[in-house]
Amino acid sequence: MSAATVTAGTPSNMSVTLTDWAYDDTGAKIIAGAIPEPGSAALAMGGALVLGAAGLRQWRKRKSATAKNVGDLIAS
């Protein structure tokens, strides 16, 4: 197990103190987390953008319809 203390400050006045460290000398592979391909990540972000734009459009449409209904009530 490793532990470190980081003291915040300006980049020129930053300090790190290591109090303990660990290493693996068994020869086992280091397993990294799953990293998506750039294409699939771009597809997911594009889908989120499309869904967000559709939601914004519906919100604006409902807001406009509500404003027209209130205007009709005030006019009559």
Beta strands, then each sheet from edge to edge (+ up, - down):
strand 1: 3-7
strand 2: 15-20
sheet 1: 1+ 2-
end
